[in-house]
Amino acid sequence: MEIDTKRVAAKVSLDAIQSNLAVMHSLVPEGTKCIPVIKADGYGHGAVPIAHRLEPLAYVWGFAVATAEEAFTLFDSGVRKPILLLGGVFEGSIDGMLARGIRFCVSDALQGRMVAERAKELRIPANIHVAVDTGMHRIGFSPDEGSADAVKALFEDPYLIAEGLFTHYARADEEDLAAALSQLKRYLAFRQMLTERGIAFRLCHTANSASVLHFPEAHLDAVRCGITMYGLTPSDEMTALMEENGVCFRPAMTLISHVIHLAEIDAGEEIGYGGTVTLTRKTRIATVPVGYADGFPRMLSGKGEVLIRGKRAKILGRICMDQFMADVTDIPEVSCGDPVVLLGRMDGEEITAEEIGRLSGRFNYELVCCITSRVPRVYGEGA
Ligand SMILES: *Cc1c(COP(=O)(O)O)cnc(C)c1O
């Protein structure tokens, strides 16, 4: 199918992603591996091209995703380094995962037994990463003696291989690491209980992006690299810390469209659905053919800005499903067909995912994940 990238395109720089990952790798000890987290189609950036770009790097152990379908897509595209599914186990996808060697995250004994049963039946050993609930209270074994016995019992099955032991932090993106440290302590205590039972794991991993930045005790054998690999920030506190430490990531995505219509509208006229704005002056309006069906947040109505000719233009009225209007009265040089940057840089100006996140109530992680499949991803270098 032909795709016209003039209406809108998400330009993704694989160079930026690779260099952001290299920065993260430089912050962890020699020998600690990176696991790029490319769930939700690589946070909206495109999991397959990212995996193909990063797979040859020696320090990349493998990739992490959230669903079986995401894992299958990667494997079926030719990715052969380990793919770890961070979510729970669903019966219907176990066989497909075994056939492709996808790593299982097991968060209770029942899931472990389900995997073991199919592994035995198909005679394919399953690599297991045991999830530990150290304080997030999302998934995982509680880190106590009873769980340690249960995990030991699971690995008596010869078809289950103890590959990984992992946990996830609820508050590693805060400057105060007290909560995260208490999670790490519980994790290490549980690991010790398992060691005493003769269970050792090849890959102990706990760190997310924020932990890579300022929580070295959490780095262990591998770190899971998500948001900062895409050049976005885990939190405002982490942004401040990165500035202090001179650590810099490059946003990998630019959302770019073009002006489709220009008009001079008289003072007193209302703009868009609901007539939410009445013009107080003769206004030059540029229409941009992007809307909330592309994942551009409707909450930016009347609040957000876009870049045209390197200058900021305010969004006027409500964002529609497929189009919105911007005030370009003060940028007289604008003409039809001009590029419009919705997210990213143009000349000296920049609209960040964090800015849009603040204005729309949709934080930066969510914003990029929610750019819909209607927006073609274009892989340019440098961009
Ligand atoms: C999403 C996720 C990550 C990545 O987190 P970032 O904050 O994007 O680095 C790491 N580990 C788990 C378990 C996750 O679900």
The ligand as an SDF file (V2000), in Angstrom:
LIG
                    3D

 15 15  0  0  0  0  0  0  0  0999 V2000
    7.9760   -0.9720   31.3930 C   0  0  0  0  0  0  0  0  0  0  0  0
    8.8940   -1.6650   32.2760 C   0  0  0  0  0  0  0  0  0  0  0  0
   10.2490   -1.2960   32.3530 C   0  0  0  0  0  0  0  0  0  0  0  0
   10.8030   -0.0630   31.6710 C   0  0  0  0  0  0  0  0  0  0  0  0
   10.5650    1.0690   32.4830 O   0  0  0  0  0  0  0  0  0  0  0  0
   11.1360    2.5190   32.0720 P   0  0  0  0  0  0  0  0  0  0  0  0
   10.6960    3.4000   33.1670 O   0  0  0  0  0  0  0  0  0  0  0  0
   10.4910    2.8610   30.7700 O   0  0  0  0  0  0  0  0  0  0  0  0
   12.5960    2.3670   31.9490 O   0  0  0  0  0  0  0  0  0  0  0  0
   11.0900   -2.0760   33.1140 C   0  0  0  0  0  0  0  0  0  0  0  0
   10.6340   -3.1520   33.7740 N   0  0  0  0  0  0  0  0  0  0  0  0
    9.3370   -3.5210   33.7660 C   0  0  0  0  0  0  0  0  0  0  0  0
    8.8970   -4.7130   34.5340 C   0  0  0  0  0  0  0  0  0  0  0  0
    8.4170   -2.7860   33.0250 C   0  0  0  0  0  0  0  0  0  0  0  0
    7.1360   -3.1340   33.0320 O   0  0  0  0  0  0  0  0  0  0  0  0
  1  2  1  0
  2  3  1  0
  2 14  2  0
  3  4  1  0
  3 10  2  0
  4  5  1  0
  5  6  1  0
  6  7  2  0
  6  8  1  0
  6  9  1  0
 10 11  1  0
 11 12  2  0
 12 13  1  0
 12 14  1  0
 14 15  1  0
M  END
$$$$
